[in-house]
Amino acid sequence: MAHEDLPRTMKAHILEEFNKPYNFRDVPLPVLEDPIDMLIRVDAASYCHTDAVLASGTMHPPALPHIGCHEFAGTVVDLPSGDKSNQSFKLEDRVAVPGRGYHVCGHCLECQNPSGPDPDEQGYSVYCPHAGGGLGVSSQGGFREYAVVDSRQVALIPSTMTAVEVAPLMCAGLTVFAALRKCELQAGQRVGISGCGGGLGHLGLQFATKMGLKTTGIDVAPKALDLARSLKTGATIVDASKEKAQDVRQQMGKEDGRGHLNEMGLDAVLILPESQKSFDYGINLVRNGGLVVVVSFPPEGFQVSAADLVFRRIRVVGSLIGSNRSMRDMFDFCVKHDVKAKVKTYPFSKLNQLVDDYRAGAVGKLVLDGSLED
C-alpha cells in the first residue's frame, strides 16, 4: 500500500470509561513522527487478562480514552520519510508486535547492561525505565485498524504462521516461554505449571513437554482442565480441588525412586493464577532447593512462608516477559514443534462480544481477526 493510498481515519475500539463497553468509532490515522517507528495494518489482535484488568481500572489504570491490546500482528504499510537506512523492515513485511519495549532509551543501566538468563541485546531492554510505555498498556495498542510500532520491538512472522496464530504468542506465549527458560532446567527434569488451562498455561504445557521436561499441569476450573487434557501433550494434569499436593509430590517421588519427601517433587513451578491457594499448592509441589517462578501479580501480592525459604531452601523469582532474542527463538521453536494456541476468532468490530465471552469463562485465546467479515 502506497502512502498516498492510506486512509485519513480508521476504526478503533476506545475505552472511554472503566467497566464500560468499548466504543468502536472513527479516529485519525496515526502519524509517523520518529525515524525508528513504522505504521502497520493490524491483521490480528489478541485479548489478554491484562486487558481485562486495565479496562476495570483496578490496577495501573491507563489514561482515558485508551486503546488496549499488547499482543497483535500486522503488515507494514508505511515507513518514515527520508533516509530509511536505520529500518530493517520494508513495506508489506508481516510483523509480530509485543507490547513491551516501546521507545526504550538505549543508554540507561538496563539497556547497557542486560543480564540474567534471558537478556536482551546491549542497547535495548524491555525493562528500560525511560520507555514510552508499553503499547496497549500505558500507550495506545492494537485494538485499531492501524498502529504505530517501534521497529526495534517487533519480529518478522515466520512464513508458515498466520497473524492469528502469532498474535497470542506476543504476550501469553512469550511470557510463558521466557519463564520456562528462566527455570534453566534440562530435559528429564520436572516442571509444574499452575494454571495450565489458561491462555499462558496451555501454551506452557506445549512448550515444556516439547522441551523434554516432565511436566505437571495444575488447575481447578473444569473447562480449563478439559482444555489442558485435550492437548494430549503427555503432561500429567492435576485437579488441585481433588488431589492433595503432598500426595501428588509423593507419586513423583515414587516414579523417580526417591525415598524422602524433601527429595520428591518438582524442580521448578510456574505460578500463573493470582490466588494465594494456587501459590501455596504450587510451592508445596516443589522439592527442597527447587524454584518458584511467579508470573502473576495480584494487587494484594503473595504471602511466602519463611520456613519454605529458610528450611526448604525454596527460591522465588519473578518473570514478566521475554526478550527479543527469546521472541525469535520462540518462533523457531513453534515452527519446529508445531506449538499453537487454541484460539476463537471474531470479526475485528466484535471486541465487546469477545469480552462477554471472556467473562463467561471461554478458554484458550480470543482473537480479533481482520480478515473476517462482520
Secondary structure, DSSP 8 states (H G I E B T S, - for coil): --GGGS-SEEEEEEB-STTS--EEEEEE-----STTEEEEEEEEEE--HHHHHHHHTSSS---SSB---SEEEEEEEE--SS--TT----TT-EEEEESS-TT--SSSHHHHS--SSS---TT--TT-TTS---BTTTB--SSBSEEEEETTS-EE--TT--HHHHGGGGTHHHHHHHHHHHH---TT-EEEEETTTSHHHHHHHHHHHHTT-EEEEEE--HHHHHHHHHT--S-EEEETTTS-HHHHHHHHHHHHT--SGGG-SEEEEEE-S--HHHHHHHHHTEEEEEEEEE----TT-----HHHHHTS--EEEE-----HHHHHHHHHHHHHHT----EEEEETT-HHHHHHHHHTT--SEEEEETTS--
